[in-house]
């Protein structure tokens, strides 16, 4: 392997490990959140290159994690959010196809974040409900991942869900999601993940406190600010070891706007003014800008500089005029602006404005209760829908190979046979050569592994519209709609060759004998399978590892009668 210093160039991506690709993507995401636009775009391009390399390698879990990084980095890059949709769609399809439940839930959470950036709150709520429902039932850890990696994937997904719920103002549910995330992070302590989690909790608690103030729950709001301030002090240690760009001679509260703001909101005073003024220009996102502006305004108010406080809030309102991404916090900003600026009509007008605002806030608080109920209803609906789908899937699929079972084959065959545009159509019976010896010489567990490998290999070799079903034991049935017999022979020959080419430690030398027939008009499934079965045994008599096809006799075809030609064609697998 080439050293990074060789020829002054870093090693190519194909020389990097899967773990390096995932780790580097996490590092780029952390860097991008505080980088200039040119650096952000460059980082997006680097993540895309790593995604392409992961797709080339083909390991589904690594591809899914890189797709997640490609989406997340676009959501924090100015002007790139609109390009995240295709990657999100690919992530949805990919995670569903490979059964990666946690990362599929994360895709829904990320979609919720994207929708909120466009102001689509109700649809974002639905995506959060779907994501939560997917994680409600007991989760079985992915055996191919280390416990630490599994825990971090779960924690990241729960944090993404928590962020969506925080932006929607559903703080109680956001708090529950983040508490679940903290349990997984504690089991696999990684400084960067701890930092991300604590900073997200600070944002959530501060937003919750500001929302509580709007309904005159000042005491409870102060408790939220105090908790956020305590977490702000606790984050200092892990922040120093995180992936975030940072200055070693400065504390986290001097580099992260929301941390500085949390400390100030817990105890507004002139002591925080200078630090908040210095850090406010680095608040690049709506939530950071709003929280920092409110904290600075309150500290200026305590100093007696009310006009300056109003100016800070007015600047924030102007900066966010076209940004709908933080609906709940925007109302907090407007309320703070109204509270400090006051109308020209004096105290009487101010009192009337406060009364009107109180009524408005009461209605909005009731809407919050409705939103929680909506979230829980949709969450339960999604959970039941998924449970029903899983039950139906189990009833129609073989648990060992994941292929459709005989019931599914019968239904599919009946459906396809009824439509003229699916003809010509071929049907094949596939049997494993030498499978009994695997069970006898090794174990049934080894036999199960061979069945899984062979099933996957045959499935991947054929077209997307072809159906491969497990018929029973070591027999499979293949249905090829729209395929004439010669094309079906060729396709199945490629499947035979693919299995023959498998490494011996995967296949234990097992090969395929295949019998294929062309379905006749109005022929029953039982009759077609019987003919395919006879063809398969002809393939075995010819030594196996091949395809035998039943062809129509030329003489009888000309006379209009259909009989099976006794001559069997057993092509070599090519």
ZIHURA-V682082 format. One line per field, one symbol per residue. ss: DSSP state (a for helix, b for strand, c for the rest). phi: phi as a letter, one per 20 degrees, with the letter a starting at -180 (. if undefined). psi: psi as a letter, one per 40 degrees, with the letter a starting at -180 (. if undefined). Layout:
ss: ???
phi: ???
psi: ???
This chain:
ss: cccccaaaccccaaaccaaaaaaaaaaaaaaaccccaaaaaaaaaaaaaaaaaaaaaccaaaaaaaaaaaaaaaacccccaaacaaaaaaaaaaaaacccaaaaaaaaaaaaaaaaacccaaaaaaaaaaaaaaccccccccccccaaaaaaaaaaaaaaaaaaaaaaccaaaaaaaaaaaaaaaaacccaaaaaaaaaaaaaaaaaaaaaaaccccaaaaaaaaaaaaaaaaaaaaaaacccccccccccaaaccaaaaaaaaaacccaaaaaaaaaaacccccaaaaaaaaaaaaaaaaaaccaaaaaaaaaaaaaacccccccaaaaaaaaaaaaaaacccccaaaaaaaaaaaaaaaaaaaaaaaaaaaaaaaaaaaaaaaaaaaaaaaaaabccccccbcaaaaaaaaaaaaccaaaccbbbbbbbbbcaaaaaaaccaaaaaaaaaaaaaaaaaacccccbbbbbbccbbbbbbbcccaaaaaaaaaaaaaaaacccaaaacccbbbbbbbbccccccaaaaaaaaaaaaaaaaaccccbbbbccbcaaaaaaccccbccccbbbbcc
phi: .fefeflmdfffffeefgffgffffffffffffceffffgfffgfffffffffffffnfgffgffffffffffffddgndgfefgffffffffffffemegffffffffffgfffffeneffffffffffffffdffgdegffedfgffffffffffffffgfffffenefffffffffffffffffcfcgffffgffffffgfffffffffgfdmdffffffffffffffffffgffffdeeffbdfecfffecdgfffffffffbfagfeffffffegfefedgffffffffffffffgfeneffffffffffffffdgddefcgffffffffffffeemeffnffffffffffffffffffffffffffffgffffffffffffffffffffdcfffemfgefffffffffffffdffeefbdccddceenfgffffedbfffffffgfffgfffgffeffefddceeqlddcdddcfmdfffffgffffffgffffefgffeelnfcddcdccefegmfffffffffffffffffffeomlacdcedeffffffenedceffeedcfffc
psi: hiideheeiiiideeiidddddddddddddddeeiidddddddddddddddddddddehddddddddddddddddehheedeeddddddddddddddefgdddddddddddddddddeegddddddddddddddedihhhiheeiidddddddddddddddddddddeegdddddddddddddddddghhdddddddddddddddddddddddefffdddddddddddddddddedddddeiehhihdeiideedhddddddddddghiddeddddddedeegdidddddddddddddddddeegddddddddddddddedeheegdddddddddddddddiieeadddddddddddddddddddddddddddddddddddddddddddddddddeihddeeiiaddddddddddddehdeeiihihihhihhedddddddbiddddddddddddddddddiideihhihdibfhihhhgiehiddddddddddddddddeiidedefehaihhhiihhihehidddddddddddddddddeeafahhhhihhdddddeeihihhehhhgiih.
